[in-house]
């Protein structure tokens, strides 16, 4: 994993006992949308904290391979938007079963809880899925096209600051706003960490990587996430991750946004759904 992505998951132990562990992490401004920390990046921090705390509290070795416990679900309520910098993380184990563990992870700043998450670890199993329906990315190329819209390009780089940590490219056909046009509430793109291959934690970030799909409807501005749930299905293969974000109902007041993330083999590695507020017009 690249340096900045490693740094965001570097945890410092504050305190701990048999009931919980207190940690701290420093979030680089790279992981912001506008002035505030990106929601998927916060979920990535929550996953790392949950695994570190579980290994200590349960006296278990949480394997990173398919044979061990892996994060399979993260449900986050966004109470307030943290700034980049130091965040405090408090983790408690709610359940420690033979095949499933459930942990509560609260991320705070300046004495206030900002994001409250439940992280589920489980034995996800191995092998191929028993059923897989067609998806909206089946015909999407494994690598982005030459005319793809990179987050490093203006004006996106003034809002989305991921550039130094990861490569992210949007399909120009599904992002008509860049041409001053409108279109369906659907965006397709590609993402990979700089100088490294994607891992499961990176898939968490990508499951919230797309610009708000309501931009394609001519709705611009901050669309704060109210709740985000991400499911992890398997460790990604090397190469670009492809994602599709879409919405089936926009308004009144809120919209839902779904992400589907597949790896270079076409295997589903992550899915997410969030409820967000419409930008103020």
C-alpha positions, 0 to 999 in steps of 0.5 A: 500500500502506498505511503499516504494510504498506510499513514491514514491507517497508522494507529496509536494506542491511547489506553485499553482494558478488557472492555475496549481499546482507545486508539488515535489516528492522523488523517492527511488532508489528501483524504478530504472532499472540500475541507472535510474528511471523505466518508469512505476514508473514515470507514477505512480507518474504522476497519483498521481500528476494529481489526487491531482492537479485536486482535488485542481484546479477543487475544486472536490473530486476525488473518488477512488471508481468505482463511481468517476473519475479515471485515465483511460489513461496516455500517456508519452513521455520520454525526458530524464531519471531522477535519483532517488531523488527529482523530480519537477512536474508541473500540468495544467488542459487542460479540465474539462468536466462533464465526462472527465478531461485531465491534462498535467503533466511534471516531471522535474529534475535539471531545465529540463523536463524529462517526459511529460505526459497527464493524462485522468480522467473519469467516467469509468462505472461499471459492466461487459464488454460487450465483452472480447476476449481470452488473452495470460494469460487465462491459466496462474495460479493465483499464480506463480509456485515454480520454478518462477524466482524472481526479488530478485534472482541474476543476476536480482537483480543487474539490477531490484531493485524492491525487497524491494517494491514488489514481482515480479516473471517471468514464467521460460518457457517464460524467456529462457534467464535465461537458456542461451537460446533464444525464442519468444518475450513474457514474462509472470509474476506475481506482487504484492506489499509487505505487501498490496493488489494491487490498480489502481496506482500499476497496472500502474507500473505493466503495464511496469514491464516486462524486455524488451522482446527483451532479449529473442531474445538475445538483451541485454542492456538498451532499453530506452522507447521513448513513453508509453501509459497505459490504466486503466480499473478497480480497481484490486481485491486482490491477484497477478496481472498477466502480459504478455508482447509481441512484434510483430515487432522488429527493425529496430532500435526500437520495440514495447512492449505490456503489458496486466495486469489482476487481480486474477479474470481474469479481465483486469485491465491495458493495455499498449503499448510502443515504445522503442529503441533497445539495442546497440549491 
